[in-house]
Amino acid sequence: MSSLNKIEIRKLTKTLNTLWESKGEILKCEFKFQDYPTTIKFVNEVSELAKTQNHHPTMIVGFDKVEIQLTTHDNGNKLTRKDFKLAKGIDEITMKR
């Protein structure tokens, strides 16, 4: 899978929830929840999605928030379409809530 250039990254980022931002070669977003059980439920849903896509994010979990960071490790830690596909899926999870 090929890396995306800055123009492609900017364009694809605009197709996501407005909370997503690209910082260098990382696509990241912070999600806030009402309590810890809701936070963990979200983490579990994201982990199932990641498993089906065979693309695993970095998740930093707090009591009522989760920061998700995406980059394609097997492509030299560069952003690829895999990252945006997973971000879209994560957006779909959050829209169900």
MOPEZI-V288701 format. One record per pair of residues at least 6 apart in sequence whose ideal C-beta (glycine too) atoms are under 8 Angstrom apart, sorted by the first residue. I is the first residue (numbers start at 1). GAP is how many residues later the second one is. D is the distance in Angstrom with one decimal. If there is no record, write none. Layout:
BEGIN
{{I & GAP & D} {I & GAP & D}}
END
This chain:
BEGIN
{{1 & 71 & 6.5} {1 & 74 & 5.7} {1 & 79 & 4.6} {1 & 80 & 6.7} {1 & 81 & 6.0} {2 & 73 & 7.7} {2 & 78 & 6.8} {3 & 69 & 7.8} {3 & 72 & 6.1} {3 & 73 & 7.4} {3 & 75 & 3.8} {3 & 76 & 6.7} {3 & 77 & 6.1} {4 & 8 & 7.0} {4 & 74 & 7.5} {4 & 75 & 5.1} {4 & 76 & 6.2} {4 & 77 & 7.1} {9 & 13 & 5.1} {9 & 18 & 7.9} {9 & 70 & 5.6} {10 & 12 & 7.5} {12 & 69 & 7.7} {12 & 72 & 4.6} {13 & 7 & 5.9} {13 & 8 & 7.0} {13 & 9 & 5.3} {13 & 14 & 7.1} {13 & 71 & 7.9} {15 & 69 & 7.4} {15 & 73 & 7.4} {16 & 13 & 7.9} {16 & 68 & 7.2} {16 & 71 & 5.3} {16 & 72 & 6.7} {16 & 75 & 6.0} {17 & 12 & 6.9} {17 & 74 & 4.7} {17 & 77 & 6.9} {19 & 10 & 4.8} {19 & 11 & 6.8} {19 & 12 & 7.4} {20 & 7 & 6.2} {20 & 8 & 7.2} {20 & 9 & 4.5} {20 & 67 & 5.9} {20 & 71 & 8.0} {21 & 6 & 7.6} {21 & 7 & 6.3} {21 & 8 & 7.2} {22 & 6 & 7.8} {22 & 57 & 6.7} {25 & 46 & 5.5} {25 & 52 & 5.7} {25 & 53 & 5.1} {25 & 54 & 5.4} {26 & 43 & 5.2} {26 & 44 & 6.9} {26 & 45 & 5.1} {26 & 53 & 7.5} {27 & 42 & 7.4} {27 & 43 & 4.4} {27 & 44 & 7.1} {27 & 52 & 6.0} {27 & 56 & 5.1} {27 & 57 & 7.1} {27 & 60 & 5.9} {28 & 39 & 6.4} {28 & 40 & 6.4} {28 & 41 & 4.6} {28 & 42 & 7.1} {29 & 38 & 7.3} {29 & 39 & 5.5} {29 & 58 & 7.3} {29 & 61 & 7.5} {30 & 35 & 5.8} {30 & 36 & 7.2} {30 & 37 & 4.7} {30 & 38 & 7.8} {31 & 11 & 6.5} {31 & 34 & 6.4} {31 & 35 & 5.1} {31 & 36 & 7.9} {31 & 37 & 7.2} {31 & 63 & 6.4} {32 & 32 & 6.1} {32 & 33 & 4.9} {33 & 6 & 4.5} {33 & 9 & 6.4} {33 & 31 & 5.1} {33 & 32 & 6.7} {33 & 33 & 7.6} {34 & 30 & 6.8} {35 & 28 & 7.8} {35 & 29 & 6.4} {36 & 27 & 5.2} {36 & 28 & 6.9} {38 & 26 & 7.9} {39 & 22 & 6.5} {39 & 23 & 7.3} {39 & 24 & 6.8} {39 & 25 & 5.9} {39 & 26 & 6.9} {39 & 27 & 6.0} {40 & 21 & 7.6} {42 & 24 & 6.1} {42 & 51 & 6.9} {42 & 52 & 7.7} {42 & 55 & 8.0} {43 & 16 & 6.0} {43 & 18 & 5.8} {43 & 23 & 6.0} {45 & 48 & 5.1} {46 & 11 & 6.9} {46 & 13 & 6.8} {46 & 20 & 7.8} {46 & 22 & 6.9} {46 & 44 & 5.8} {46 & 47 & 6.5} {47 & 12 & 7.9} {49 & 37 & 7.0} {49 & 40 & 4.8} {49 & 41 & 6.9} {49 & 44 & 6.7} {50 & 6 & 4.8} {50 & 7 & 6.1} {50 & 36 & 6.5} {53 & 29 & 7.3} {53 & 32 & 6.6} {53 & 33 & 5.6} {53 & 36 & 6.9} {55 & 15 & 7.9} {55 & 17 & 7.4} {55 & 27 & 4.9} {55 & 28 & 7.5} {55 & 30 & 7.6} {55 & 31 & 5.1} {57 & 11 & 4.9} {57 & 12 & 6.2} {57 & 13 & 5.1} {57 & 29 & 6.6} {58 & 10 & 7.3} {58 & 11 & 4.2} {58 & 12 & 7.8} {59 & 7 & 5.7} {59 & 8 & 7.2} {59 & 9 & 5.5} {59 & 10 & 7.8} {60 & 6 & 6.9} {60 & 7 & 4.3} {60 & 9 & 7.6} {68 & 22 & 6.5} {70 & 9 & 7.6} {70 & 13 & 4.1} {70 & 16 & 5.9} {70 & 17 & 6.1} {71 & 6 & 5.0} {71 & 7 & 6.9} {71 & 8 & 6.2} {71 & 12 & 6.4} {72 & 6 & 5.9} {72 & 7 & 6.8} {72 & 8 & 4.3} {72 & 10 & 5.4} {72 & 11 & 6.0}}
END
